[in-house]
Amino acid sequence: MAEQVKQQTTRRAFFRSMGLGAGAAGVVAAAKTVGVEAAPLPAENEAGYRETEHVKTVYRLARF
C-alpha cells in the first residue's frame, strides 16, 4: 500500500493563499456593487478649463 504523506503548510504558502483569498474577496465585493453610475460627460460647448477669478488670482500671485 502507498504511504500517506502528511502535507505540512509552510509559512510562505500560508501567506500566499491568504493574499489570493483577500484578492478574490475584493473582486467579489466589487462585482456585487449595484447602482454605481459614471459621472456625466460635460456638454460639447463647455471647455474643460475655465479661467475663473480664483485662477486669475493664483496666476497673478505666482506671476505667470
mmCIF file of the N, C-alpha and C atoms, coordinates in Angstrom:
data_MODEL
# 
_entry.id   MODEL 
# 
loop_
_atom_site.group_PDB 
_atom_site.id 
_atom_site.type_symbol 
_atom_site.label_atom_id 
_atom_site.label_alt_id 
_atom_site.label_comp_id 
_atom_site.label_asym_id 
_atom_site.label_entity_id 
_atom_site.label_seq_id 
_atom_site.pdbx_PDB_ins_code 
_atom_site.Cartn_x 
_atom_site.Cartn_y 
_atom_site.Cartn_z 
_atom_site.occupancy 
_atom_site.B_iso_or_equiv 
_atom_site.pdbx_formal_charge 
_atom_site.auth_seq_id 
_atom_site.auth_comp_id 
_atom_site.auth_asym_id 
_atom_site.auth_atom_id 
_atom_site.pdbx_PDB_model_num 
ATOM 1   N N  . MET A 1 1  ? 0.827   -1.178 0.000   1.00 0.00 ? 1  MET A N  1 
ATOM 2   C CA . MET A 1 1  ? 0.000   0.000  0.000   1.00 0.00 ? 1  MET A CA 1 
ATOM 3   C C  . MET A 1 1  ? 0.872   1.243  0.000   1.00 0.00 ? 1  MET A C  1 
ATOM 4   N N  . ALA A 1 2  ? 0.290   2.288  -0.527  1.00 0.00 ? 2  ALA A N  1 
ATOM 5   C CA . ALA A 1 2  ? 1.034   3.548  -0.626  1.00 0.00 ? 2  ALA A CA 1 
ATOM 6   C C  . ALA A 1 2  ? 1.078   4.222  0.732   1.00 0.00 ? 2  ALA A C  1 
ATOM 7   N N  . GLU A 1 3  ? 2.202   4.827  1.008   1.00 0.00 ? 3  GLU A N  1 
ATOM 8   C CA . GLU A 1 3  ? 2.341   5.554  2.267   1.00 0.00 ? 3  GLU A CA 1 
ATOM 9   C C  . GLU A 1 3  ? 1.648   6.905  2.161   1.00 0.00 ? 3  GLU A C  1 
ATOM 10  N N  . GLN A 1 4  ? 0.977   7.274  3.199   1.00 0.00 ? 4  GLN A N  1 
ATOM 11  C CA . GLN A 1 4  ? 0.327   8.578  3.212   1.00 0.00 ? 4  GLN A CA 1 
ATOM 12  C C  . GLN A 1 4  ? 1.310   9.601  3.781   1.00 0.00 ? 4  GLN A C  1 
ATOM 13  N N  . VAL A 1 5  ? 1.496   10.665 3.032   1.00 0.00 ? 5  VAL A N  1 
ATOM 14  C CA . VAL A 1 5  ? 2.423   11.704 3.454   1.00 0.00 ? 5  VAL A CA 1 
ATOM 15  C C  . VAL A 1 5  ? 1.598   12.863 3.985   1.00 0.00 ? 5  VAL A C  1 
ATOM 16  N N  . LYS A 1 6  ? 1.893   13.254 5.212   1.00 0.00 ? 6  LYS A N  1 
ATOM 17  C CA . LYS A 1 6  ? 1.180   14.379 5.805   1.00 0.00 ? 6  LYS A CA 1 
ATOM 18  C C  . LYS A 1 6  ? 1.776   15.657 5.231   1.00 0.00 ? 6  LYS A C  1 
ATOM 19  N N  . GLN A 1 7  ? 0.907   16.456 4.623   1.00 0.00 ? 7  GLN A N  1 
ATOM 20  C CA . GLN A 1 7  ? 1.367   17.670 3.965   1.00 0.00 ? 7  GLN A CA 1 
ATOM 21  C C  . GLN A 1 7  ? 1.452   18.797 4.998   1.00 0.00 ? 7  GLN A C  1 
ATOM 22  N N  . GLN A 1 8  ? 2.616   19.419 5.076   1.00 0.00 ? 8  GLN A N  1 
ATOM 23  C CA . GLN A 1 8  ? 2.826   20.490 6.045   1.00 0.00 ? 8  GLN A CA 1 
ATOM 24  C C  . GLN A 1 8  ? 2.839   21.816 5.295   1.00 0.00 ? 8  GLN A C  1 
ATOM 25  N N  . THR A 1 9  ? 2.018   22.747 5.751   1.00 0.00 ? 9  THR A N  1 
ATOM 26  C CA . THR A 1 9  ? 1.928   24.048 5.119   1.00 0.00 ? 9  THR A CA 1 
ATOM 27  C C  . THR A 1 9  ? 3.066   24.921 5.621   1.00 0.00 ? 9  THR A C  1 
ATOM 28  N N  . THR A 1 10 ? 3.781   25.496 4.686   1.00 0.00 ? 10 THR A N  1 
ATOM 29  C CA . THR A 1 10 ? 4.862   26.394 5.073   1.00 0.00 ? 10 THR A CA 1 
ATOM 30  C C  . THR A 1 10 ? 4.314   27.793 5.297   1.00 0.00 ? 10 THR A C  1 
ATOM 31  N N  . ARG A 1 11 ? 5.087   28.580 5.958   1.00 0.00 ? 11 ARG A N  1 
ATOM 32  C CA . ARG A 1 11 ? 4.666   29.950 6.249   1.00 0.00 ? 11 ARG A CA 1 
ATOM 33  C C  . ARG A 1 11 ? 4.439   30.736 4.954   1.00 0.00 ? 11 ARG A C  1 
ATOM 34  N N  . ARG A 1 12 ? 5.330   30.562 3.996   1.00 0.00 ? 12 ARG A N  1 
ATOM 35  C CA . ARG A 1 12 ? 5.213   31.269 2.722   1.00 0.00 ? 12 ARG A CA 1 
ATOM 36  C C  . ARG A 1 12 ? 3.955   30.861 1.972   1.00 0.00 ? 12 ARG A C  1 
ATOM 37  N N  . ALA A 1 13 ? 3.645   29.591 1.945   1.00 0.00 ? 13 ALA A N  1 
ATOM 38  C CA . ALA A 1 13 ? 2.440   29.112 1.258   1.00 0.00 ? 13 ALA A CA 1 
ATOM 39  C C  . ALA A 1 13 ? 1.183   29.622 1.953   1.00 0.00 ? 13 ALA A C  1 
ATOM 40  N N  . PHE A 1 14 ? 1.235   29.683 3.296   1.00 0.00 ? 14 PHE A N  1 
ATOM 41  C CA . PHE A 1 14 ? 0.083   30.182 4.041   1.00 0.00 ? 14 PHE A CA 1 
ATOM 42  C C  . PHE A 1 14 ? -0.214  31.630 3.673   1.00 0.00 ? 14 PHE A C  1 
ATOM 43  N N  . PHE A 1 15 ? 0.803   32.494 3.691   1.00 0.00 ? 15 PHE A N  1 
ATOM 44  C CA . PHE A 1 15 ? 0.580   33.906 3.379   1.00 0.00 ? 15 PHE A CA 1 
ATOM 45  C C  . PHE A 1 15 ? 0.201   34.104 1.913   1.00 0.00 ? 15 PHE A C  1 
ATOM 46  N N  . ARG A 1 16 ? 0.711   33.289 1.020   1.00 0.00 ? 16 ARG A N  1 
ATOM 47  C CA . ARG A 1 16 ? 0.343   33.379 -0.390  1.00 0.00 ? 16 ARG A CA 1 
ATOM 48  C C  . ARG A 1 16 ? -1.136  33.058 -0.560  1.00 0.00 ? 16 ARG A C  1 
ATOM 49  N N  . SER A 1 17 ? -1.608  32.018 0.121   1.00 0.00 ? 17 SER A N  1 
ATOM 50  C CA . SER A 1 17 ? -3.018  31.657 -0.009  1.00 0.00 ? 17 SER A CA 1 
ATOM 51  C C  . SER A 1 17 ? -3.913  32.715 0.641   1.00 0.00 ? 17 SER A C  1 
ATOM 52  N N  . MET A 1 18 ? -3.461  33.334 1.718   1.00 0.00 ? 18 MET A N  1 
ATOM 53  C CA . MET A 1 18 ? -4.242  34.395 2.350   1.00 0.00 ? 18 MET A CA 1 
ATOM 54  C C  . MET A 1 18 ? -4.330  35.612 1.416   1.00 0.00 ? 18 MET A C  1 
ATOM 55  N N  . GLY A 1 19 ? -3.258  35.930 0.732   1.00 0.00 ? 19 GLY A N  1 
ATOM 56  C CA . GLY A 1 19 ? -3.270  37.044 -0.214  1.00 0.00 ? 19 GLY A CA 1 
ATOM 57  C C  . GLY A 1 19 ? -4.199  36.781 -1.389  1.00 0.00 ? 19 GLY A C  1 
ATOM 58  N N  . LEU A 1 20 ? -4.172  35.578 -1.898  1.00 0.00 ? 20 LEU A N  1 
ATOM 59  C CA . LEU A 1 20 ? -5.067  35.240 -3.005  1.00 0.00 ? 20 LEU A CA 1 
ATOM 60  C C  . LEU A 1 20 ? -6.516  35.263 -2.555  1.00 0.00 ? 20 LEU A C  1 
ATOM 61  N N  . GLY A 1 21 ? -6.768  34.821 -1.338  1.00 0.00 ? 21 GLY A N  1 
ATOM 62  C CA . GLY A 1 21 ? -8.142  34.829 -0.817  1.00 0.00 ? 21 GLY A CA 1 
ATOM 63  C C  . GLY A 1 21 ? -8.660  36.242 -0.640  1.00 0.00 ? 21 GLY A C  1 
ATOM 64  N N  . ALA A 1 22 ? -7.795  37.144 -0.156  1.00 0.00 ? 22 ALA A N  1 
ATOM 65  C CA . ALA A 1 22 ? -8.207  38.534 0.026   1.00 0.00 ? 22 ALA A CA 1 
ATOM 66  C C  . ALA A 1 22 ? -8.467  39.198 -1.323  1.00 0.00 ? 22 ALA A C  1 
ATOM 67  N N  . GLY A 1 23 ? -7.639  38.886 -2.301  1.00 0.00 ? 23 GLY A N  1 
ATOM 68  C CA . GLY A 1 23 ? -7.850  39.440 -3.643  1.00 0.00 ? 23 GLY A CA 1 
ATOM 69  C C  . GLY A 1 23 ? -9.149  38.954 -4.253  1.00 0.00 ? 23 GLY A C  1 
ATOM 70  N N  . ALA A 1 24 ? -9.438  37.681 -4.076  1.00 0.00 ? 24 ALA A N  1 
ATOM 71  C CA . ALA A 1 24 ? -10.684 37.129 -4.606  1.00 0.00 ? 24 ALA A CA 1 
ATOM 72  C C  . ALA A 1 24 ? -11.891 37.739 -3.906  1.00 0.00 ? 24 ALA A C  1 
ATOM 73  N N  . ALA A 1 25 ? -11.781 37.973 -2.606  1.00 0.00 ? 25 ALA A N  1 
ATOM 74  C CA . ALA A 1 25 ? -12.882 38.594 -1.872  1.00 0.00 ? 25 ALA A CA 1 
ATOM 75  C C  . ALA A 1 25 ? -13.119 40.023 -2.366  1.00 0.00 ? 25 ALA A C  1 
ATOM 76  N N  . GLY A 1 26 ? -12.047 40.733 -2.684  1.00 0.00 ? 26 GLY A N  1 
ATOM 77  C CA . GLY A 1 26 ? -12.184 42.089 -3.217  1.00 0.00 ? 26 GLY A CA 1 
ATOM 78  C C  . GLY A 1 26 ? -12.872 42.101 -4.567  1.00 0.00 ? 26 GLY A C  1 
ATOM 79  N N  . VAL A 1 27 ? -12.543 41.141 -5.396  1.00 0.00 ? 27 VAL A N  1 
ATOM 80  C CA . VAL A 1 27 ? -13.177 41.063 -6.716  1.00 0.00 ? 27 VAL A CA 1 
ATOM 81  C C  . VAL A 1 27 ? -14.661 40.773 -6.570  1.00 0.00 ? 27 VAL A C  1 
ATOM 82  N N  . VAL A 1 28 ? -15.002 39.875 -5.681  1.00 0.00 ? 28 VAL A N  1 
ATOM 83  C CA . VAL A 1 28 ? -16.408 39.537 -5.464  1.00 0.00 ? 28 VAL A CA 1 
ATOM 84  C C  . VAL A 1 28 ? -17.172 40.746 -4.920  1.00 0.00 ? 28 VAL A C  1 
ATOM 85  N N  . ALA A 1 29 ? -16.565 41.458 -3.978  1.00 0.00 ? 29 ALA A N  1 
ATOM 86  C CA . ALA A 1 29 ? -17.219 42.636 -3.408  1.00 0.00 ? 29 ALA A CA 1 
ATOM 87  C C  . ALA A 1 29 ? -17.407 43.720 -4.464  1.00 0.00 ? 29 ALA A C  1 
ATOM 88  N N  . ALA A 1 30 ? -16.426 43.904 -5.329  1.00 0.00 ? 30 ALA A N  1 
ATOM 89  C CA . ALA A 1 30 ? -16.539 44.917 -6.378  1.00 0.00 ? 30 ALA A CA 1 
ATOM 90  C C  . ALA A 1 30 ? -17.586 44.519 -7.415  1.00 0.00 ? 30 ALA A C  1 
ATOM 91  N N  . ALA A 1 31 ? -17.706 43.236 -7.673  1.00 0.00 ? 31 ALA A N  1 
ATOM 92  C CA . ALA A 1 31 ? -18.673 42.773 -8.666  1.00 0.00 ? 31 ALA A CA 1 
ATOM 93  C C  . ALA A 1 31 ? -20.106 42.904 -8.166  1.00 0.00 ? 31 ALA A C  1 
ATOM 94  N N  . LYS A 1 32 ? -20.281 42.900 -6.852  1.00 0.00 ? 32 LYS A N  1 
ATOM 95  C CA . LYS A 1 32 ? -21.629 42.955 -6.297  1.00 0.00 ? 32 LYS A CA 1 
ATOM 96  C C  . LYS A 1 32 ? -22.140 44.374 -6.103  1.00 0.00 ? 32 LYS A C  1 
ATOM 97  N N  . THR A 1 33 ? -21.321 45.377 -6.341  1.00 0.00 ? 33 THR A N  1 
ATOM 98  C CA . THR A 1 33 ? -21.802 46.739 -6.163  1.00 0.00 ? 33 THR A CA 1 
ATOM 99  C C  . THR A 1 33 ? -22.836 47.054 -7.227  1.00 0.00 ? 33 THR A C  1 
ATOM 100 N N  . VAL A 1 34 ? -23.921 47.645 -6.788  1.00 0.00 ? 34 VAL A N  1 
ATOM 101 C CA . VAL A 1 34 ? -25.032 47.940 -7.679  1.00 0.00 ? 34 VAL A CA 1 
ATOM 102 C C  . VAL A 1 34 ? -25.336 49.425 -7.576  1.00 0.00 ? 34 VAL A C  1 
ATOM 103 N N  . GLY A 1 35 ? -25.710 50.021 -8.664  1.00 0.00 ? 35 GLY A N  1 
ATOM 104 C CA . GLY A 1 35 ? -26.111 51.415 -8.647  1.00 0.00 ? 35 GLY A CA 1 
ATOM 105 C C  . GLY A 1 35 ? -24.964 52.385 -8.865  1.00 0.00 ? 35 GLY A C  1 
ATOM 106 N N  . VAL A 1 36 ? -23.818 51.908 -9.240  1.00 0.00 ? 36 VAL A N  1 
ATOM 107 C CA . VAL A 1 36 ? -22.697 52.795 -9.490  1.00 0.00 ? 36 VAL A CA 1 
ATOM 108 C C  . VAL A 1 36 ? -22.835 53.341 -10.900 1.00 0.00 ? 36 VAL A C  1 
ATOM 109 N N  . GLU A 1 37 ? -22.850 54.664 -11.001 1.00 0.00 ? 37 GLU A N  1 
ATOM 110 C CA . GLU A 1 37 ? -23.002 55.290 -12.303 1.00 0.00 ? 37 GLU A CA 1 
ATOM 111 C C  . GLU A 1 37 ? -21.780 56.140 -12.603 1.00 0.00 ? 37 GLU A C  1 
ATOM 112 N N  . ALA A 1 38 ? -21.486 56.281 -13.870 1.00 0.00 ? 38 ALA A N  1 
ATOM 113 C CA . ALA A 1 38 ? -20.368 57.108 -14.285 1.00 0.00 ? 38 ALA A CA 1 
ATOM 114 C C  . ALA A 1 38 ? -20.756 58.576 -14.168 1.00 0.00 ? 38 ALA A C  1 
ATOM 115 N N  . ALA A 1 39 ? -19.763 59.414 -13.994 1.00 0.00 ? 39 ALA A N  1 
ATOM 116 C CA . ALA A 1 39 ? -20.005 60.847 -13.917 1.00 0.00 ? 39 ALA A CA 1 
ATOM 117 C C  . ALA A 1 39 ? -20.504 61.335 -15.274 1.00 0.00 ? 39 ALA A C  1 
ATOM 118 N N  . PRO A 1 40 ? -21.417 62.278 -15.289 1.00 0.00 ? 40 PRO A N  1 
ATOM 119 C CA . PRO A 1 40 ? -21.917 62.771 -16.579 1.00 0.00 ? 40 PRO A CA 1 
ATOM 120 C C  . PRO A 1 40 ? -20.818 63.492 -17.348 1.00 0.00 ? 40 PRO A C  1 
ATOM 121 N N  . LEU A 1 41 ? -20.852 63.313 -18.646 1.00 0.00 ? 41 LEU A N  1 
ATOM 122 C CA . LEU A 1 41 ? -19.871 63.971 -19.503 1.00 0.00 ? 41 LEU A CA 1 
ATOM 123 C C  . LEU A 1 41 ? -20.235 65.438 -19.672 1.00 0.00 ? 41 LEU A C  1 
ATOM 124 N N  . PRO A 1 42 ? -19.234 66.318 -19.742 1.00 0.00 ? 42 PRO A N  1 
ATOM 125 C CA . PRO A 1 42 ? -19.550 67.733 -19.958 1.00 0.00 ? 42 PRO A CA 1 
ATOM 126 C C  . PRO A 1 42 ? -20.125 67.944 -21.356 1.00 0.00 ? 42 PRO A C  1 
ATOM 127 N N  . ALA A 1 43 ? -20.918 68.967 -21.485 1.00 0.00 ? 43 ALA A N  1 
ATOM 128 C CA . ALA A 1 43 ? -21.502 69.278 -22.792 1.00 0.00 ? 43 ALA A CA 1 
ATOM 129 C C  . ALA A 1 43 ? -20.385 69.655 -23.761 1.00 0.00 ? 43 ALA A C  1 
ATOM 130 N N  . GLU A 1 44 ? -20.656 69.485 -25.033 1.00 0.00 ? 44 GLU A N  1 
ATOM 131 C CA . GLU A 1 44 ? -19.614 69.732 -26.032 1.00 0.00 ? 44 GLU A CA 1 
ATOM 132 C C  . GLU A 1 44 ? -19.208 71.204 -26.087 1.00 0.00 ? 44 GLU A C  1 
ATOM 133 N N  . ASN A 1 45 ? -20.108 72.115 -25.717 1.00 0.00 ? 45 ASN A N  1 
ATOM 134 C CA . ASN A 1 45 ? -19.761 73.522 -25.807 1.00 0.00 ? 45 ASN A CA 1 
ATOM 135 C C  . ASN A 1 45 ? -18.998 74.006 -24.570 1.00 0.00 ? 45 ASN A C  1 
ATOM 136 N N  . GLU A 1 46 ? -18.920 73.180 -23.517 1.00 0.00 ? 46 GLU A N  1 
ATOM 137 C CA . GLU A 1 46 ? -18.173 73.557 -22.325 1.00 0.00 ? 46 GLU A CA 1 
ATOM 138 C C  . GLU A 1 46 ? -16.720 73.137 -22.470 1.00 0.00 ? 46 GLU A C  1 
ATOM 139 N N  . ALA A 1 47 ? -15.833 74.029 -22.110 1.00 0.00 ? 47 ALA A N  1 
ATOM 140 C CA . ALA A 1 47 ? -14.416 73.697 -22.112 1.00 0.00 ? 47 ALA A CA 1 
ATOM 141 C C  . ALA A 1 47 ? -14.068 73.051 -20.777 1.00 0.00 ? 47 ALA A C  1 
ATOM 142 N N  . GLY A 1 48 ? -13.058 72.213 -20.759 1.00 0.00 ? 48 GLY A N  1 
ATOM 143 C CA . GLY A 1 48 ? -12.645 71.563 -19.532 1.00 0.00 ? 48 GLY A CA 1 
ATOM 144 C C  . GLY A 1 48 ? -11.953 72.533 -18.591 1.00 0.00 ? 48 GLY A C  1 
ATOM 145 N N  . TYR A 1 49 ? -11.339 73.565 -19.123 1.00 0.00 ? 49 TYR A N  1 
ATOM 146 C CA . TYR A 1 49 ? -10.603 74.534 -18.321 1.00 0.00 ? 49 TYR A CA 1 
ATOM 147 C C  . TYR A 1 49 ? -11.327 75.863 -18.361 1.00 0.00 ? 49 TYR A C  1 
ATOM 148 N N  . ARG A 1 50 ? -11.552 76.433 -17.190 1.00 0.00 ? 50 ARG A N  1 
ATOM 149 C CA . ARG A 1 50 ? -12.169 77.749 -17.119 1.00 0.00 ? 50 ARG A CA 1 
ATOM 150 C C  . ARG A 1 50 ? -11.294 78.653 -16.271 1.00 0.00 ? 50 ARG A C  1 
ATOM 151 N N  . GLU A 1 51 ? -10.993 79.802 -16.787 1.00 0.00 ? 51 GLU A N  1 
ATOM 152 C CA . GLU A 1 51 ? -10.164 80.745 -16.057 1.00 0.00 ? 51 GLU A CA 1 
ATOM 153 C C  . GLU A 1 51 ? -11.077 81.621 -15.199 1.00 0.00 ? 51 GLU A C  1 
ATOM 154 N N  . THR A 1 52 ? -11.284 81.181 -13.966 1.00 0.00 ? 52 THR A N  1 
ATOM 155 C CA . THR A 1 52 ? -12.152 81.894 -13.037 1.00 0.00 ? 52 THR A CA 1 
ATOM 156 C C  . THR A 1 52 ? -11.342 82.954 -12.289 1.00 0.00 ? 52 THR A C  1 
ATOM 157 N N  . GLU A 1 53 ? -12.023 83.728 -11.476 1.00 0.00 ? 53 GLU A N  1 
ATOM 158 C CA . GLU A 1 53 ? -11.342 84.754 -10.685 1.00 0.00 ? 53 GLU A CA 1 
ATOM 159 C C  . GLU A 1 53 ? -10.312 84.130 -9.754  1.00 0.00 ? 53 GLU A C  1 
ATOM 160 N N  . HIS A 1 54 ? -10.645 82.981 -9.203  1.00 0.00 ? 54 HIS A N  1 
ATOM 161 C CA . HIS A 1 54 ? -9.711  82.294 -8.316  1.00 0.00 ? 54 HIS A CA 1 
ATOM 162 C C  . HIS A 1 54 ? -8.424  81.937 -9.052  1.00 0.00 ? 54 HIS A C  1 
ATOM 163 N N  . VAL A 1 55 ? -8.559  81.400 -10.256 1.00 0.00 ? 55 VAL A N  1 
ATOM 164 C CA . VAL A 1 55 ? -7.400  81.016 -11.057 1.00 0.00 ? 55 VAL A CA 1 
ATOM 165 C C  . VAL A 1 55 ? -6.597  82.257 -11.442 1.00 0.00 ? 55 VAL A C  1 
ATOM 166 N N  . LYS A 1 56 ? -7.276  83.336 -11.798 1.00 0.00 ? 56 LYS A N  1 
ATOM 167 C CA . LYS A 1 56 ? -6.580  84.575 -12.145 1.00 0.00 ? 56 LYS A CA 1 
ATOM 168 C C  . LYS A 1 56 ? -5.780  85.109 -10.958 1.00 0.00 ? 56 LYS A C  1 
ATOM 169 N N  . THR A 1 57 ? -6.341  84.980 -9.753  1.00 0.00 ? 57 THR A N  1 
ATOM 170 C CA . THR A 1 57 ? -5.625  85.424 -8.554  1.00 0.00 ? 57 THR A CA 1 
ATOM 171 C C  . THR A 1 57 ? -4.371  84.590 -8.331  1.00 0.00 ? 57 THR A C  1 
ATOM 172 N N  . VAL A 1 58 ? -4.470  83.292 -8.529  1.00 0.00 ? 58 VAL A N  1 
ATOM 173 C CA . VAL A 1 58 ? -3.310  82.429 -8.366  1.00 0.00 ? 58 VAL A CA 1 
ATOM 174 C C  . VAL A 1 58 ? -2.247  82.785 -9.390  1.00 0.00 ? 58 VAL A C  1 
ATOM 175 N N  . TYR A 1 59 ? -2.640  83.013 -10.634 1.00 0.00 ? 59 TYR A N  1 
ATOM 176 C CA . TYR A 1 59 ? -1.686  83.388 -11.665 1.00 0.00 ? 59 TYR A CA 1 
ATOM 177 C C  . TYR A 1 59 ? -1.021  84.723 -11.334 1.00 0.00 ? 59 TYR A C  1 
ATOM 178 N N  . ARG A 1 60 ? -1.813  85.660 -10.853 1.00 0.00 ? 60 ARG A N  1 
ATOM 179 C CA . ARG A 1 60 ? -1.264  86.982 -10.518 1.00 0.00 ? 60 ARG A CA 1 
ATOM 180 C C  . ARG A 1 60 ? -0.267  86.865 -9.377  1.00 0.00 ? 60 ARG A C  1 
ATOM 181 N N  . LEU A 1 61 ? -0.592  86.080 -8.341  1.00 0.00 ? 61 LEU A N  1 
ATOM 182 C CA . LEU A 1 61 ? 0.313   85.949 -7.200  1.00 0.00 ? 61 LEU A CA 1 
ATOM 183 C C  . LEU A 1 61 ? 1.559   85.126 -7.546  1.00 0.00 ? 61 LEU A C  1 
ATOM 184 N N  . ALA A 1 62 ? 1.441   84.192 -8.474  1.00 0.00 ? 62 ALA A N  1 
ATOM 185 C CA . ALA A 1 62 ? 2.586   83.398 -8.890  1.00 0.00 ? 62 ALA A CA 1 
ATOM 186 C C  . ALA A 1 62 ? 3.376   84.082 -9.986  1.00 0.00 ? 62 ALA A C  1 
ATOM 187 N N  . ARG A 1 63 ? 2.860   85.170 -10.482 1.00 0.00 ? 63 ARG A N  1 
ATOM 188 C CA . ARG A 1 63 ? 3.497   85.972 -11.558 1.00 0.00 ? 63 ARG A CA 1 
ATOM 189 C C  . ARG A 1 63 ? 3.712   85.167 -12.827 1.00 0.00 ? 63 ARG A C  1 
ATOM 190 N N  . PHE A 1 64 ? 2.651   84.514 -13.270 1.00 0.00 ? 64 PHE A N  1 
ATOM 191 C CA . PHE A 1 64 ? 2.699   83.806 -14.548 1.00 0.00 ? 64 PHE A CA 1 
ATOM 192 C C  . PHE A 1 64 ? 2.304   84.745 -15.645 1.00 0.00 ? 64 PHE A C  1 
# 
